[in-house]
């Protein structure tokens, strides 16, 4: 008695369902969701996008009208079904009008209420059969109803999903076989077999097209995500590179400050205690700042990163860079305007890297073209302009594709210094990069 009482809560008093029952219940639930739930819901057919292979070639008003081509095609199909349904002189004008509307309205309804259009086509089929007069082989679909129902199945299948198309085909088969049996005939003695074969073939083609379209959309979405992630990764890599270079620059200066602060008291004869304590404090702060700098920026260094043996390049090394580029086959000129002066090392390093990347892009994307580097020392900072001409035709060397990482790195360097940059094709077919890096004056720095 106790064991029975303990087992009842575990089963809940309900008999376990068989797999067949659950499968049937899921199928009926899918049928109700696809064809009965909100069957006459308003779902207008939106205009098509203008990115098709044919619409892309159109311009102006013609391209706007092309967006409504699906609606025009559906209307033409409906008119065709109406013409087929009324093409019988043996019937009266009233019967032909009703039969034409029964073939036209379901097709047009697919543009606003697709599931409702299927049910209307199913309901219109026996009505059209009862009104029409014709040979016995047009059973249970008359010619107009045949064209109408096939069109409705295709349009609704395109607008919904493959499972809905399968349910519509199943209900069409049930109606066709049932109507044939009710009339005392056989399934292959009527046009039910033709309807089921043609509709199955057509719905299979629609399902394959939908699957390919969804797969193409998924691939496009994945490519977009991949490109976004690649761009983010490139951005992080460029920032890491900049952080490494600035770490070397700043660490050098902080080390110089610490050494000078330690040696300064020995350069003064009998320095006062206050001055010695001040230099000690300066050195301690410089060492502490250097330690924190190495700790924070050290995390961005890769495990295989090695600090450069030589100092970071500056604008004074520009001639060496241009010589290397000329050896690679690029004809490049340099022009310097303004009073040449020493700039902060971060600005000089960024300017050097920007010119270096711009010339590398010219070698990569426009082999054989000539380039010009303009460096302008102005009152508020440094101006750079790197421009290359078009690639000569014909060219023995083909341009190599790139992912735009060089432009990303240049923009990061300019943004870090609160500068401005433009990179765009030139009027003559070449490419131009213009950069301005602000440099505060001595009075602003002291303030």
PyMOL commands that set and color helices and strands:
alter all, ss='L'
color gray80, all
select helices_A, chain A and resi 2-11+19-36+55-57+61-66+69-86+93-109+114-131+143-159+162-182+187-189+192-267+273-300+315-327+345-365+405-416+442-446
alter helices_A, ss='H'
color red, helices_A
select strands_A, chain A and resi 331-337+370-378+381-388+420-425+431-438
alter strands_A, ss='S'
color yellow, strands_A
deselect
rebuild
show_as cartoon
